[in-house]
């Protein structure tokens, strides 16, 4: 049995910032802001907080500083979602973000008390963010939310952004609305010919199959293993191919290498006829 470590906690190294006091007007409001924007652990009653590598407290004994004095720069994982949370939490974004030496995005914001703080976000590689031209944006948004648990980040009848764990994975645009770029897609041609809208690593694959059944989604290929048992060294996951309300082919795939220990769910087309597809 190991003995309890009774040594006192190690003191932070010389020169490390050990404690941060942030001026506040309304401590509870500031606590809610930093908790929602940056994920800090906060106590809106005592005013204490814990951030990565830092503890501190909000105080009403010092006036907020929008100009002059030090500026605290806080790291974030994503730029625009973070700035959106700033505004939703009662803060103000000051000007446009700027690119610093091609390596990071910088933005200055004011917290609800009026303190000027900086936001630092690393530059990331290009990520796919497909956009579909659809007949009914709101209906399609509900369909994808119900099928995959995506979250709306915009809403409205003309344009929608759908997120998975805070990451933009799909955009929907009304095909008759031009905006500044003209109409998207030709309504007289088949949609998405040769394109599969692929959603991988769906952990609740069986539940997603049930949700597709409840949505009466036409089936292109029922649940199957890719590759079939004993054939090749492919991803070893399960797939369901269906069509969405506009006729785009959607693939729902379980995580790679998932064990396949049960019989494939028997799913039949609920409307229209099944279309053959490649085995993948």
Buried (B, 14 or more C-beta within 10 A) or exposed (E): EEEEEEEEEEEEEEEEEEEEEBBBBBBBBBBBBBBBBBEBEBBBEEBBBEBEEBEBBBEBEEEBBBEEEEEBEBBBEBBBBBBBBBEEBBBBBEEEBEEEEEEBBBBBBBBBBBBBBBBBBEEEEEEEEBBBBBBBBBEBBBBBBEBBBBEBBBEEEEBBBBBBEEEBBBBBBBBEBEEEEEBBBEEEEEBBEEEBBBBEEBEEBBEBBEBBBEBEBBBBBBBBBBBEEEEEEEBBBBBBBBBBBBBBBBBBBBBEEBEBEEEEBEBEBBEEEBEEEEEB
